[in-house]
Amino acid sequence: MLFEREIQGSFEKNATEYLGRDFEKHRNYLLKAVFGRNSSMIPEHDLDEILSVYTSNPDKCVDNLYRLLKPVIEKTMGVIHSRGLSLKARYENDSLILRDNGGEKIEVQSERSHSKFYTVNLKALECTCPYYEKVKFAGMLCKHIFFANEMLGDKYRNSRQDMPEVRDDPAESSEILAVKSTSSHFRYGHQRLTKRPRRGNSLIPSGITYILEGKGPEVVIYALESGESLLLVGESGVGKSKMIQYLAQETNT
């Protein structure tokens, strides 16, 4: 699924916020307004069982909620992605207007009212269209975002531009960022790594103790999660291998 990491992150953020505000309203909104006819794919008994632990363990609840709803989200985003490709075809046939206004803001002409334009922010993955306003609560995107990404993604969504900023010498920093581990992710600072299921693999390190410090590990975690190449450089014994072993241990990798 395109933008899977961003969709999951947005889903977890919004679910935590809105379930905390009005639990029953957000549950019903997800089922009726966001997923609509696809809500039949969601076993309500399983949904209610997952939601029942929200008060006592909100992180576990949100993680399991995303896992339950992921097939519906993937199906919905597959349809929306196809619609975005249809917009691209219309644009290439000169029947749709796209304006790149710079500053990450892109205007996409409405199919129904040619005098109306929706503004897409590719960096933030946001759009001003009504559909996005409805589905953003589940972390999902609209066809205009997919279309804009097809046309200008290389310009505005260069993955290296999203890499966390790091000091010239992060090893000198005494800043220790928060480490948080859930059933599905290992988090450090603003970055996270997906955990694999435990399978008793003897190659996975164990018994590793390591303190992540400064912004440097955020860059490593970002590169591992996004599949970017990364070269760790440093004197022997500073902890390069041990940090990787520790991350492998924490994510069952």
Buried (B, 14 or more C-beta within 10 A) or exposed (E): EBBEEBBBBBBBEBBBEBBEEEEEEBBEBBBEEBBEEBBEEBEEEEBEEBBEEBEEEBBBBBBBBBEBBBEBBEBBBEEBBEBBEBBBEBBEEEEBEBEBEEEBBBBBBBBEEEEEBBBBBBEEBBBBBEBBEBBBBBBBBBBBBBBBBBBBBEEBBEEEEEBBEBEEEBEEBEEEBEEEBBEBBBBBBEBBBBBEEEEEEEEBBEEBEBEBBBBBBBBBBBBBBBEEEEEBEEEEEEBBEBBBBBBBBBBBB
